[in-house]
Amino acid sequence: MSGFNFPVRAWFAALALGALGITAVGMNLQHLFRLSPCPYCIFQRVLYLLIGGLALAAVFWPRARLAWSGLIGGLALGGAGLAGYQSWMQAYPELAPECGLSHPNLIERLVDWLGMQWPSWFMATGFCSSREWEFAGLSMANWSCLLFLAIAGYAAALAKYPR
């Protein structure tokens, strides 16, 4: 990024738009194809919203660039881990413990609570091992894993961005 002389605020604004855009695309695909998101899908949506919100905050307080980059990178790596786990669940459904069918974990309880507050945004109605939508042979969880890894790389580049 050092070859481009844009202010760091512009890079964070682009990240905010990208993360919020990913959320908008996911929600539109959900409604267009009548997809049933699972608790892990919804939690990934929450992570994209958090990343977008943090990047937007960084637009207004760019002096804390390293802190914002670290938080965003950490959330993105956590999202990549979760999306990777869901990708494994989809690849090996016979081995995977299905989310929502056993004692709910912390993620599932948070998603349940969010779904009760804002059902159109956060209601989980699907199974984590289900591959309802694919593009270029990759499921939505696969794409999400790649996008989270890209965001983590972007955050690392922002952390190294010259002042």
Secondary structure, 3 states (H helix, E strand, C coil): CCCCCCCHHHHHHHHHHHHHHHHHHHHHHHHHCCCCCCHHHHHHHHHHHHHHHHHHHHHHCHHHHHHHHHHHHHHHHHHHHHHHHHHHHHHCCCCCCCCCCCCCCHHHHHHHHHHHHCHHHHCCCCCCCCCCCEECCEEHHHHHHHHHHHHHHHHHHHHHCCC
